[in-house]
């Protein structure tokens, strides 16, 4: 019991978080579906599943059977985690009949139930179905399939060096130069396998390439009518035109080709995660690191030399020198510098939330860097981030409670409640509001009601009690010891110079951290909005460390200048100025929207800027918290070094 009380009483609450985390759903990350290899023998069925349809124009995903395409007798959905649901993934079975090692030159996917089984005919799309299909094609929708939990991708060659690249999914159709819409109704699946043993008995799927083609009904000729087998389709063919004013006859078909591969199962994701721009990442990292270290050295040398001179002068016994130095400088505000800020409960709320976000971000990126959040488990990264944020409420509450006691607050329960509800409430309320618009579009991106209940349960049954528990132990802890006493009467501040204005200071403080961040931010934005795979978490981890260092340095410098101007209202200012990088993230998001995205329409634009606002707020709280703690410990250090009469 003594050991247990000691463990809860020190700042080592991270151990408790780790224990809770490993005993939670994240512990299943070591046995995630899709991570363990599956061996197939010749003739074994290889399941082809569908995930969703996505578009860079609308940013609204749809489930596979949203459009009138071939459906099995029983539709079975499989969900591995709620992060997958939040992404809009709806993994479902399909009618593709694929067997290991067995090629299919051409096979009809399905037939009309009313048709003569001895004479396969097309499915009939009504005019309404045709208009819906044509609209999705004009919006450049891609269909995403899975084979052995591996995404099927379209292969294309780069124009400059003919290097093969892969694009997830296949196009639903294409719009001709004449403005007419053509449907891709035939898929060629090129599947590759790696032989596990020398007997060639067991094989593992290591690649899935898909080619989408459009064939008119006249291009088909059948070999086995009952089995739905057709002859190989010609290269020169008539494309299938969608009739938006009447019925459209469609035959959905596919071909399967198998090839052996030297690629091992452990490396089968390399084709998706291969980045041509790795050198850009390295250049960005090295450049940012050199700039930050150089600036840190210069600023440290200047500030340390200045502080040493100031401290030496302040501690000098010469009365005349003391009187001269008392006319200006940061020592003058020693009786007010630790005065509690206004709205201290809300200030502590932002700091506690920032600690919570810092724990979540650091651990999530670190786990992803170690490869524990595999891309084979869709939604695992999002689920890990949410669970880590929930369990980090214990750490955030602890630091919030201790800081609140340092500020001589007495309503710690109210402060804990605000901390547990303010930021999650804003995020949940915004997402719930945007969810109404997604529901209206019948998109699979709409969060189901059951998933909302799960998130609410995590919020109120786990996160909120952990925040209160953290506040309880933090408030019982001894407050931070400030080196000087606070005067009863506040000191009057002189007029401030223009560059110490909050807005100007925020603009200046955000440039350096954003310079270290913006290259990686570009690739993150591509992964979020252009549905590209991102797996360079090692680079991201280094960028995050550089961001922490640069924000800390900038915060210390700006607060030092502020105190030299005899402005002791630094609490909120440190939070605001340190979060200046969020302002540049907002500017960059607007620039990215205008120059890189093809989003059109009110709802997709609303979704983009709604989620961007949440991202900007999160970055502001996170970086503001880092800057506050750097400035706070810096101030305690310098005032502890001077003699105060």
ZAMARGU-4260 file (C-alpha; in steps of 0.2 Angstrom, whole numbers, plus 5000, padded with zeros to 4 digits):
<rodrens>
0) 5000/5000/5000 | 5014/5012/5004 | 5022/5009/4987 | 5005/5011/4979 | 5003/5028/4987
5) 5020/5034/4982 | 5017/5029/4964 | 5001/5040/4964 | 5009/5054/4973 | 5024/5057/4961
10) 5024/5064/4943 | 5026/5046/4937 | 5008/5044/4932 | 5013/5040/4915 | 5016/5022/4922
15) 4998/5021/4926 | 4993/5027/4909 | 5004/5014/4901 | 4997/5000/4911 | 4979/5005/4907
20) 4984/5007/4889 | 4992/4990/4887 | 4977/4982/4896 | 4965/4991/4884 | 4960/4989/4866
25) 4977/4994/4860 | 4984/4978/4867 | 4976/4970/4853 | 4987/4979/4841 | 5000/4965/4843
30) 4987/4953/4835 | 4978/4965/4823 | 4968/4957/4809 | 4978/4957/4793 | 4995/4957/4802
35) 4998/4938/4803 | 5001/4930/4786 | 4988/4919/4778 | 4995/4904/4768 | 4985/4897/4753
40) 4986/4881/4743 | 4982/4879/4725 | 4964/4881/4722 | 4960/4889/4739 | 4947/4903/4739
45) 4955/4920/4740 | 4942/4932/4746 | 4940/4949/4737 | 4931/4962/4748 | 4926/4980/4745
50) 4930/4995/4756 | 4921/5010/4749 | 4921/5023/4735 | 4931/5040/4737 | 4933/5056/4728
55) 4945/5070/4730 | 4932/5082/4723 | 4918/5079/4736 | 4928/5071/4750 | 4912/5061/4754
60) 4915/5042/4754 | 4901/5030/4749 | 4899/5012/4753 | 4902/4999/4739 | 4884/4995/4736
65) 4878/5013/4736 | 4877/5011/4717 | 4868/4998/4707 | 4881/4985/4705 | 4882/4966/4707
70) 4877/4961/4725 | 4878/4943/4733 | 4863/4935/4740 | 4869/4939/4758 | 4879/4955/4761
75) 4891/4954/4776 | 4900/4969/4783 | 4915/4966/4794 | 4922/4980/4806 | 4938/4978/4815
80) 4938/4994/4825 | 4928/5010/4827 | 4943/5020/4819 | 4938/5011/4803 | 4920/5017/4805
85) 4925/5035/4808 | 4936/5034/4792 | 4920/5029/4782 | 4926/5012/4778 | 4913/4999/4776
90) 4922/4982/4772 | 4909/4971/4764 | 4910/4954/4754 | 4909/4954/4735 | 4904/4942/4721
95) 4922/4940/4714 | 4926/4921/4714 | 4945/4920/4714 | 4955/4904/4718 | 4974/4903/4721
100) 4983/4900/4705 | 4968/4899/4694 | 4967/4911/4680 | 4951/4918/4673 | 4952/4925/4655
105) 4935/4933/4657 | 4920/4929/4668 | 4903/4938/4671 | 4901/4944/4689 | 4882/4942/4690
110) 4866/4940/4680 | 4849/4948/4680 | 4838/4937/4691 | 4824/4938/4678 | 4836/4933/4664
115) 4837/4916/4656 | 4851/4906/4664 | 4856/4899/4648 | 4859/4916/4640 | 4868/4928/4651
120) 4862/4946/4648 | 4866/4962/4656 | 4859/4971/4671 | 4847/4985/4668 | 4851/5002/4675
125) 4836/5013/4676 | 4837/5031/4670 | 4839/5037/4689 | 4852/5024/4692 | 4861/5030/4676
130) 4861/5048/4682 | 4867/5043/4699 | 4881/5033/4692 | 4886/5047/4679 | 4886/5060/4693
135) 4898/5049/4703 | 4909/5047/4688 | 4910/5065/4685 | 4915/5068/4703 | 4930/5056/4699
140) 4926/5042/4711 | 4938/5028/4715 | 4932/5011/4720 | 4943/5002/4733 | 4945/4983/4734
145) 4954/4972/4746 | 4963/4955/4742 | 4970/4946/4757 | 4968/4963/4767 | 4979/4971/4754
150) 4972/4986/4744 | 4971/4984/4725 | 4979/4998/4716 | 4980/5005/4699 | 4998/5005/4691
155) 5004/5020/4681 | 5021/5026/4675 | 5029/5042/4679 | 5032/5053/4663 | 5049/5059/4668
160) 5058/5042/4672 | 5045/5029/4668 | 5046/5023/4687 | 5030/5013/4692 | 5019/5021/4704
165) 5002/5015/4712 | 4986/5023/4715 | 4974/5015/4727 | 4958/5009/4720 | 4952/5010/4702
170) 4941/5023/4693 | 4923/5020/4692 | 4922/5027/4675 | 4928/5041/4664 | 4921/5056/4655
175) 4926/5057/4636 | 4931/5072/4627 | 4913/5074/4620 | 4907/5075/4638 | 4899/5058/4638
180) 4901/5047/4653 | 4908/5029/4651 | 4907/5016/4665 | 4922/5004/4669 | 4913/4988/4670
185) 4927/4975/4667 | 4941/4973/4680 | 4958/4964/4676 | 4965/4958/4693 | 4984/4954/4692
190) 4988/4945/4708 | 5005/4940/4713 | 5010/4927/4726 | 5026/4922/4735 | 5030/4904/4738
195) 5033/4900/4756 | 5041/4883/4754 | 5052/4874/4741 | 5037/4862/4738 | 5027/4876/4730
200) 5013/4871/4741 | 5009/4886/4752 | 5008/4903/4745 | 5005/4921/4751 | 4997/4935/4742
205) 5010/4950/4740 | 5002/4961/4727 | 4985/4966/4719 | 4985/4977/4703 | 4969/4981/4695
210) 4965/4988/4678 | 4948/4995/4674 | 4941/4994/4657 | 4925/4999/4648 | 4916/4987/4636
215) 4900/4988/4627 | 4888/4973/4626 | 4894/4969/4608 | 4912/4966/4614 | 4907/4950/4624
220) 4906/4932/4617 | 4903/4918/4629 | 4912/4901/4630 | 4902/4893/4644 | 4885/4902/4646
225) 4879/4893/4661 | 4895/4897/4671 | 4896/4914/4664 | 4913/4912/4656 | 4917/4923/4641
230) 4931/4925/4629 | 4946/4937/4632 | 4940/4954/4627 | 4948/4963/4613 | 4959/4978/4616
235) 4950/4989/4603 | 4933/4990/4609 | 4918/5001/4611 | 4916/5009/4628 | 4900/5007/4638
240) 4890/5023/4637 | 4879/5027/4651 | 4861/5033/4645 | 4856/5046/4658 | 4839/5048/4649
245) 4834/5029/4648 | 4839/5012/4653 | 4857/5006/4651 | 4862/4988/4649 | 4877/4983/4658
250) 4888/4967/4659 | 4900/4967/4674 | 4914/4956/4672 | 4932/4952/4678 | 4948/4943/4673
255) 4961/4936/4685 | 4979/4933/4681 | 4992/4925/4694 | 5011/4928/4694 | 5024/4922/4706
260) 5034/4936/4714 | 5051/4937/4724 | 5043/4950/4736 | 5041/4943/4753 | 5025/4945/4763
265) 5033/4956/4776 | 5038/4968/4761 | 5021/4968/4752 | 5016/4985/4758 | 5032/4993/4751
270) 5024/4997/4734 | 5011/5008/4743 | 5022/5016/4755 | 5036/5019/4743 | 5039/5038/4743
275) 5048/5046/4729 | 5051/5061/4739 | 5061/5054/4753 | 5075/5065/4749 | 5064/5080/4752
280) 5060/5074/4769 | 5078/5072/4773 | 5082/5089/4767 | 5068/5096/4777 | 5073/5088/4793
285) 5092/5092/4791 | 5087/5110/4786 | 5075/5112/4801 | 5087/5104/4813 | 5102/5115/4807
290) 5091/5131/4808 | 5084/5127/4825 | 5101/5122/4833 | 5109/5137/4825 | 5096/5149/4832
295) 5095/5140/4849 | 5114/5142/4850 | 5113/5161/4845 | 5098/5165/4856 | 5105/5155/4871
300) 5121/5164/4870 | 5113/5181/4869 | 5100/5178/4882 | 5113/5169/4894 | 5125/5183/4892
305) 5112/5196/4895 | 5104/5187/4909 | 5121/5185/4917 | 5124/5203/4916 | 5107/5207/4922
310) 5108/5195/4937 | 5126/5201/4941 | 5120/5219/4941 | 5104/5215/4951 | 5114/5206/4964
315) 5128/5220/4965 | 5130/5227/4983 | 5133/5245/4976 | 5118/5255/4981 | 5120/5268/4967
320) 5121/5254/4954 | 5105/5246/4962 | 5096/5262/4961 | 5101/5264/4943 | 5096/5247/4939
325) 5079/5248/4948 | 5073/5261/4935 | 5071/5248/4922 | 5072/5229/4919 | 5063/5213/4922
330) 5068/5213/4941 | 5055/5227/4943 | 5040/5216/4941 | 5046/5202/4953 | 5032/5206/4964
335) 5019/5203/4950 | 5026/5191/4939 | 5018/5176/4948 | 5002/5185/4951 | 4987/5173/4946
340) 4980/5176/4928 | 4962/5181/4926 | 4950/5167/4922 | 4963/5155/4930 | 4951/5140/4928
345) 4950/5142/4909 | 4969/5145/4908 | 4972/5129/4918 | 4959/5120/4907 | 4969/5124/4891
350) 4985/5119/4899 | 4978/5102/4906 | 4971/5099/4889 | 4987/5103/4881 | 4996/5090/4892
355) 4983/5078/4887 | 4986/5081/4868 | 5005/5081/4870 | 5004/5063/4878 | 4992/5057/4865
360) 5003/5064/4850 | 5020/5059/4857 | 5014/5041/4861 | 5004/5039/4845 | 5018/5045/4833
365) 5031/5034/4843 | 5020/5018/4842 | 5017/5022/4823 | 5036/5024/4821 | 5039/5007/4829
370) 5027/4999/4817 | 5015/4994/4830 | 5000/5003/4821 | 5001/4994/4804 | 4992/5001/4789
375) 4985/4983/4787 | 4973/4987/4801 | 4963/5002/4794 | 4958/5014/4807 | 4970/5008/4820
380) 4980/5025/4820 | 4964/5035/4823 | 4958/5022/4836 | 4974/5023/4845 | 4974/5042/4845
385) 4957/5042/4853 | 4960/5029/4866 | 4977/5038/4871 | 4968/5055/4872 | 4955/5047/4884
390) 4968/5038/4895 | 4979/5053/4895 | 4965/5062/4905 | 4974/5056/4920 | 4990/5064/4916
395) 4982/5080/4910 | 4971/5081/4925 | 4986/5079/4937 | 4996/5093/4930 | 4980/5104/4928
400) 4976/5101/4947 | 4994/5105/4953 | 4995/5121/4942 | 4977/5126/4948 | 4983/5124/4966
405) 4999/5134/4962 | 4987/5148/4956 | 4978/5147/4973 | 4962/5141/4965 | 4949/5133/4977
410) 4936/5126/4965 | 4946/5112/4958 | 4931/5101/4955 | 4924/5114/4943 | 4940/5116/4935
415) 4941/5098/4932 | 4924/5097/4925 | 4928/5111/4913 | 4944/5102/4908 | 4935/5086/4904
420) 4921/5094/4894 | 4927/5110/4885 | 4939/5104/4872 | 4930/5087/4869 | 4913/5096/4869
425) 4919/5108/4855 | 4926/5093/4845 | 4911/5082/4847 | 4899/5097/4844 | 4908/5102/4828
430) 4909/5084/4821 | 4890/5081/4826 | 4885/5097/4817 | 4895/5092/4801 | 4888/5074/4803
435) 4871/5081/4799 | 4877/5086/4781 | 4886/5070/4778 | 4870/5060/4783 | 4860/5071/4771
440) 4871/5065/4757 | 4869/5046/4762 | 4888/5045/4764 | 4897/5031/4773 | 4907/5045/4781
445) 4892/5048/4792 | 4896/5041/4810 | 4883/5028/4815 | 4873/5031/4830 | 4880/5016/4839
450) 4898/5023/4836 | 4892/5039/4843 | 4886/5030/4859 | 4903/5022/4860 | 4913/5038/4859
455) 4901/5046/4872 | 4904/5031/4883 | 4923/5034/4882 | 4921/5052/4885 | 4909/5052/4901
460) 4913/5034/4908 | 4932/5034/4905 | 4939/5051/4901 | 4929/5062/4913 | 4933/5051/4928
465) 4951/5050/4924 | 4952/5069/4923 | 4944/5071/4940 | 4956/5057/4947 | 4971/5067/4940
470) 4965/5083/4947 | 4962/5075/4964 | 4980/5069/4965 | 4987/5084/4957 | 4978/5096/4969
475) 4984/5086/4984 | 5002/5088/4978 | 5012/5102/4984 | 5011/5117/4972 | 5025/5123/4962
480) 5037/5134/4973 | 5039/5151/4966 | 5055/5160/4971 | 5047/5177/4975 | 5032/5183/4984
485) 5018/5192/4975 | 5013/5210/4980 | 4996/5214/4986 | 4994/5229/4975 | 4997/5226/4956
490) 5011/5237/4948 | 5006/5249/4934 | 5014/5245/4918 | 5022/5257/4906 | 5017/5259/4888
495) 5023/5245/4877 | 5033/5245/4861 | 5024/5240/4845 | 5033/5223/4843 | 5026/5217/4860
500) 5008/5219/4854 | 5000/5202/4855 | 4996/5200/4837 | 5013/5205/4831 | 5021/5194/4844
505) 5011/5180/4838 | 5015/5182/4820 | 5034/5183/4824 | 5034/5168/4836 | 5025/5157/4824
510) 5037/5158/4809 | 5051/5147/4815 | 5041/5132/4821 | 5030/5132/4806 | 5046/5133/4795
515) 5051/5116/4803 | 5034/5109/4801 | 5027/5114/4784 | 5035/5101/4773 | 5029/5087/4783
520) 5012/5096/4785 | 5011/5095/4766 | 5012/5076/4766 | 5000/5074/4780 | 4987/5085/4771
525) 4989/5074/4756 | 4986/5059/4766 | 4971/5066/4774 | 4962/5074/4759 | 4970/5065/4744
530) 4969/5048/4752 | 4987/5044/4750 | 4996/5032/4761 | 5007/5040/4775 | 5019/5029/4784
535) 5035/5040/4786 | 5032/5042/4805 | 5051/5042/4809 | 5052/5059/4800 | 5036/5064/4808
540) 5043/5060/4825 | 5059/5070/4822 | 5049/5085/4816 | 5038/5084/4831 | 5054/5085/4842
545) 5060/5099/4832 | 5044/5108/4834 | 5044/5106/4853 | 5062/5113/4854 | 5058/5128/4843
550) 5042/5132/4852 | 5051/5132/4868 | 5065/5143/4862 | 5053/5156/4855 | 5042/5156/4870
555) 5057/5159/4882 | 5063/5173/4871 | 5046/5182/4869 | 5042/5181/4887 | 5059/5188/4891
560) 5056/5203/4880 | 5039/5205/4888 | 5046/5205/4905 | 5060/5217/4900 | 5046/5229/4895
565) 5039/5228/4913 | 5024/5218/4907 | 5020/5205/4919 | 5004/5198/4911 | 5013/5184/4903
570) 5002/5169/4907 | 4989/5170/4894 | 5002/5179/4882 | 5014/5164/4883 | 4999/5152/4878
575) 4994/5164/4864 | 5011/5168/4857 | 5018/5150/4858 | 5003/5144/4848 | 5007/5156/4834
580) 5011/5141/4823 | 4993/5137/4823 | 4989/5154/4814 | 5002/5149/4800 | 4994/5132/4799
585) 4977/5140/4796 | 4985/5151/4782 | 4993/5136/4774 | 4977/5126/4775 | 4968/5140/4765
590) 4983/5140/4753 | 4982/5121/4751 | 4963/5122/4748 | 4965/5135/4734 | 4980/5127/4725
595) 4980/5109/4728 | 4963/5103/4730 | 4948/5102/4718 | 4935/5102/4731 | 4919/5110/4724
600) 4902/5112/4732 | 4896/5119/4749 | 4896/5103/4759 | 4914/5097/4755 | 4920/5115/4758
605) 4911/5116/4774 | 4919/5099/4779 | 4936/5105/4775 | 4936/5121/4784 | 4926/5113/4799
610) 4939/5100/4801 | 4953/5112/4798 | 4946/5123/4812 | 4947/5109/4824 | 4965/5105/4818
615) 4971/5123/4820 | 4963/5124/4838 | 4972/5108/4843 | 4989/5114/4836 | 4986/5130/4846
620) 4982/5121/4862 | 4997/5109/4860 | 5010/5121/4855 | 5004/5134/4868 | 5005/5122/4882
625) 5023/5118/4877 | 5028/5136/4876 | 5019/5140/4893 | 5029/5127/4903 | 5045/5132/4894
630) 5042/5150/4899 | 5036/5146/4917 | 5052/5136/4921 | 5063/5149/4913 | 5055/5163/4924
635) 5056/5153/4940 | 5074/5150/4936 | 5079/5168/4933 | 5070/5175/4948 | 5077/5162/4959
640) 5095/5168/4954 | 5092/5186/4959 | 5092/5194/4977 | 5075/5201/4981 | 5074/5214/4995
</rodrens>
